[in-house]
Amino acid sequence: MTRRSMLVLALMSLCFGVTMLRAADAPKVETTEGSIKSVNADQMTFVLSVGPKHDKDATVTCDKDTKFLDSDAKEVKMADVVKQDAKVKVTVTDGKASKVEAYTCACDK
């Protein structure tokens, strides 16, 4: 192998390694929609009914960094959005809710 080929191979390996490290550091982000079944404001959690028939429950954990948005996309307090039977879209980043958005479903009209 020539010196030039070795250099190209080394650079390609380095680029691949950096790409793999970035992928491993990327946060896991998931989004789901559903109806709020119950709320525990003291623990900043709520149970969300999800699935096509709202037959599955998921406990959502919020923290001080969670953003709460009303149906006009205006930032509000948790109590303004997280209410029993409210429909919300939740973005979960690394296991905690990073954003909770109130929404109105066209199917409700």
C-alpha positions in Angstrom: 0.0 0.0 0.0 1.3 3.4 -0.9 1.7 6.2 1.6 -1.1 8.1 0.0 -3.5 5.2 0.3 -2.6 4.8 3.9 -3.3 8.5 4.6 -6.7 8.3 2.8 -7.6 5.2 4.7 -6.6 6.8 8.0 -8.7 9.9 7.3 -11.7 7.9 6.3 -11.5 5.9 9.6 -11.2 9.1 11.6 -14.3 10.6 9.9 -16.3 7.4 10.5 -15.3 7.3 14.1 -16.4 10.9 14.7 -19.7 10.2 13.0 -20.3 7.2 15.2 -19.5 9.2 18.4 -22.0 12.0 17.4 -24.7 9.4 16.8 -24.1 7.9 20.2 -24.4 11.3 21.9 -27.6 12.3 20.2 -30.6 12.5 22.6 -33.4 10.0 22.1 -36.5 12.0 21.2 -40.1 10.6 20.9 -43.4 12.3 20.3 -46.9 11.0 21.2 -50.4 12.3 21.4 -53.3 11.3 23.7 -55.7 12.3 26.4 -54.7 13.0 30.0 -56.2 10.4 32.3 -54.9 11.7 35.6 -52.5 14.4 37.0 -50.1 14.4 40.0 -49.1 18.1 40.1 -46.9 17.6 43.2 -44.7 15.0 41.4 -45.0 16.8 38.0 -46.4 13.7 36.3 -49.5 12.7 34.5 -50.9 9.6 32.9 -51.6 9.8 29.2 -54.0 7.4 27.4 -52.4 6.6 24.1 -52.9 4.3 21.1 -55.6 4.2 18.4 -58.3 3.3 21.0 -56.7 5.2 23.9 -56.3 1.7 25.5 -52.7 2.1 26.7 -51.5 4.3 29.5 -48.1 6.0 29.7 -46.8 8.0 32.7 -45.2 11.2 31.6 -42.6 12.9 33.9 -42.1 16.6 33.6 -39.4 18.8 35.2 -38.5 22.5 35.7 -37.3 22.6 32.1 -40.4 21.2 30.5 -42.2 23.8 28.2 -46.0 23.9 28.3 -47.7 25.4 25.3 -51.4 26.2 24.9 -53.3 25.7 21.7 -52.1 29.0 20.4 -48.4 27.9 20.9 -48.0 30.4 23.8 -45.9 29.3 26.7 -48.0 28.8 29.8 -47.8 27.0 33.2 -48.3 23.3 33.6 -51.8 23.7 35.2 -53.0 25.6 32.1 -52.3 22.6 29.8 -52.1 19.5 31.9 -55.8 18.8 33.0 -57.8 15.7 33.1 -59.3 14.8 29.7 -57.2 17.4 27.9 -55.7 16.3 24.6 -51.9 16.9 24.4 -48.9 16.2 22.2 -45.9 15.3 24.3 -42.3 15.4 23.2 -40.1 13.2 25.4 -36.3 13.7 25.3 -34.2 11.1 27.1 -37.1 9.9 29.2 -38.5 13.3 30.4 -41.1 15.5 28.8 -39.3 18.4 27.1 -42.5 19.9 25.6 -46.3 19.4 26.3 -48.6 21.0 23.8 -52.4 21.4 24.1 -54.2 20.7 20.8 -57.7 20.6 19.4 -58.4 17.7 17.3 -60.5 18.3 14.1 -62.3 15.1 14.9 -63.8 16.7 18.1 -65.7 19.3 16.2 
